[in-house]
Amino acid sequence: MGILDFTAVELAEKIKSKEVSVREAVDAVLEQIDKTEENYNCYVTVDREGAIKKAEEVQKKIDAGEIDGPLAGVPVAIKDNMCTEGLLTTCSSKILGNFIPTFSSEAVLNLEKAGAVIIGKTNMDEFAMGSTTETSAYGVTRNPRNPEHVPGGSSGGSAAAVAANECFYALGSDTGGSIRQPAGYCGVVGMKPTYSTVSRYGLIAYGSSLDQIGPLSKDVRDCATILEVIASHDPKDSTSVKRDDTDFTSALVEDVKGMKIGIPKDYLGEGLDPEVRDAVLKAAEVLKDKGAIIEEFDLGLVEYAIPAYYTIAAAEASSNLERFDGIKYGYRTEEFTDLHNMYKKTRSEGFGPEVKRRIMLGSFVLSSGYYDAYYLKALRVKALIKKAFDDAFAKYDVILGPVAPTTAPKLGESLSDPIKMYLGDIYTISLNLAGLPGICLPCGEDSNGLPIGLQLIGDCFKEKNIIRAAFTYEQSVK
């Protein structure tokens, strides 16, 4: 077994027992990046010198007994919308092409405290707007399972890097499914925790009421371990919650006896690929054989989730992205006549078409005369969706369904039809609207050998239920 075959937790144990050094782990990843990065384009920035230097520092601390956590010495990749002190952070946009932050995001600091070694920053859809990692200013990322297909998005670079062994695990952000959907497309594990569990400080905002950082990993054990490390109360994030139940690894138990699992009929209807449907229902049968009680039920409001989500997300994006104006940092146009002309030209040249589309949509729904008709109505729908999930969780411990209607589409297919791309988020966005946790893990392949993702949804702050169900399923099909 080579170093790259280990999971993050296994590698940390090998480092602790001195079978592998931190430098050897970093070198193995850098070598893999040299070998495969040209094909996949997972990274915007690879920090070779920084990673090697950090490897030596971490090794000394491990040897001195100063760090002995379950991720000490393990190389990680960070999505390029999380600030990293002294390391280029671009959001895969031309407008931040020269932005080097003076501080690190809280989630990154938590990883560094635990002895993680940052390899680099992963490619993504520009400002996290997209579902395919094709809107990046740094070129498309390809799916390691089949390079003619997309890796999903917006955390496609992170998911692809894990799938291609170009890191042992990665951080992504999820505003409407941006961790879970690429995890499904690339055949890895991805999790969006309950909103407010991981600090958003230092995460460059897209939709502030929807964004949440989470892990992408090789298996469920890694996923729970990473989440345990990055979850923390942070006074710098006003939405951060103090929790005393973040021992997520305690849920790594192979036992779902008596667990009630609901499957929304709305998730199995029109638009769902038959191969995806069969794989998801087969996964439900595995859990049923392990003692879970499986029922189908009506969730309702599913068809309203997409318009509500895109209205709210675009409104928040238009507000969040007004700070990128060429004044304090980032790209500034070369030639301009006055201040307003400079704003206009900087933003026209710096933002890509998908970002401009969403800023314009957001500005429209917030404008006088349309605010009540669109934005307020979307907020009411959001509240109704939350209530529908509350009613469902009064009966069920976990909700089970697909992560996306199809497997990974071919490169170029989605960008030609943005509405079709938006509809690809139908099973993921409700969780962001309701602030719920969700995990995606592989549950088979379609006839073309592309991975199919299974999504397990929990009630607020009930990550342990979905980790337990996911771990049981994973162990059962190993």
Buried (B, 14 or more C-beta within 10 A) or exposed (E): EEBBEBBBBBBBBBBBEEEBBBBBBBBBBBEBBEEBBEEBBBBBBBBEEBBBEBBEEBBEBBEEEEBEBBBBBBBBBBBBBBBBBEBBBBBBBBBBBEBBBEBBBBBBBBBBEBBBBBBBBBBBBBBBBBBBBBBBBBEBBBBBBBBEBBBBBBBBBBBBBBBBBBBBBBBBBBBBBBBBBBBBBBBBBBBBBBBBBBBBBBBBBBBBBBBBBBBBBBBBBBBBBBBBBBBBBBEEBEBBBEBEEBEBBEBBEEEBEEBBBBBBEBBBEEEBBEBBBEBBBBBBEBBEEBEBBBEEBEBBBBEBBBBBBBBBBBBBBBBBBEEBBBEEBBBBBEEBEEEEEBBBBBBEBBBBEBBBBBBEBBBBBBEEEEBEEBBEBBBEBBEEBBEBBEEBBEEBBBBBBBBBBBBBBEBEBBBEEBEEBBBBBBBBBBBBBBBBBBBBBBBBBBEEEBBBBBBBBBBBBBBBBBBBBBBBBBBBEE
